[in-house]
Amino acid sequence: MKNRIMLVDDNTTSLAATKANLQDHYDVLTVNSGERALQLLEKVQPDLILLDVLMPDMDGYETIKQIKANENAAISQIPVIFLTGQEDADSEFDGLSLGAVDYIAKSTAIPLMLKRIEVHLLLEYQKHRLEEQNHKLNDFNENLRKMVEEKTASIQQLQDVFITTFSELVESRDESTGGHIVRTQIFLKTLVEGMMKKNIYPGLIEEKDVKLLVKSSQLHDIGKISIPDAILNKKGRLTDEEFEIMKQHATIGKDHIAKIMDKVDEKRFIEQASIFAYSHHERWDGKGYPLGLAGEDIPIQGRLMAIADVYDALISERPYKPAFSHEKAAEIIIAGSGTQFDPILVGLFMDVSAEFRDAVRPKDD
């Protein structure tokens, strides 16, 4: 199929001669004035316009101005070539400045004129192809973005169901720790946000991972699922032997999560949960369990949860003790700085301890 060219020239002789040179190669539409060309463009959009400069009433310069100002991109984006007897440099500069893609003198040899027209049509074709490819690429990227969002939402939903199920299972078996998982999550979130705000241990936790970290902390006691009820719900202090069994919940939790990790594609959440499970009973001085890690060898997750976990145990009633006040619990946490707890994080705890207190204070207080 031939490309369509609109030829605009008020000189009928020149119009006929140029059409004769072009019609073997293109579908040529002739127009004898700028006004008529503008009217016709509203109905027919050619692939290229050849426009004379010197015309009565509306010259070529005014015609191209109105073409380029048209709100319809199908018209304003049509390439325009001035084909004229005006061969001076100033006229050529003016034409190109108004948006013409080329300026061809009527005295130009016919083969050269045809070649220049061919080049501009090819450029326009390639431009349209590129625009189509960009449009397809944008559509592809948008579809990919939606797929990723849907996949992410699905993963998050599965995580939430997973957490809720196991958290409820753990708390349903441990009669003395109702609400412990929710409260420790709140305390941990307070500490993590404080860390980020004060730039404590920069680089250990990235901003994008905070939500995942806080969510996965709810599984820190998952290993208690395998602790016998007689020990888990004993009314009174555990014997040394019973405590050794209770301590196994950290390792058991890690093992449970490791089995899950082998079966899922999205491992970051599970990896975080595993770290919380095995490290939250480690001590800064190396006397904790299950690995006896010390200082900064303890993952930051475990160091944070150690404070959140102990604080909640202190303010909660247990079969072997009453609930301590916030002030008493804070005093014990501070006393454990450098032995049981990371001293830097204890300093952070002191800064945000009021938020710990307010998180569990009855709403009508």
Buried (B, 14 or more C-beta within 10 A) or exposed (E): EEBBBBBBBBBEEBBEBBBEBBBEBBBBBBBBBBBBBBEBBEEEBBBBBBBBBBBEEBBBBBBBEBBBEBEEEEBBBBBBBBBBEBEEEEBBEBBEEBBBBBBBBBEBEEEEBBEBBEEBBEEBEEEEEEEEEEEEEEEEEEEEEEEEEEEEEEBBEEBEEBBEEBBEEBBEBBEBBEEBBEBBBBBBBBBBBBBBEBEBBEEBBEEEBBEBBBBBBBBBBBBBBBBEEEBBBBEEEBEEEBEEBBBBBBBBBBBBBBEBBEEEEBEEBBBBBBBBBBBBBBBBBBEBBBBEBBBEEBBBBBBBBBBBBBBBBBBBEBEEEEEBEBEEBBEBBBEBBEEBBBBBBBEBBEEBBEBBBEEBEEEEE
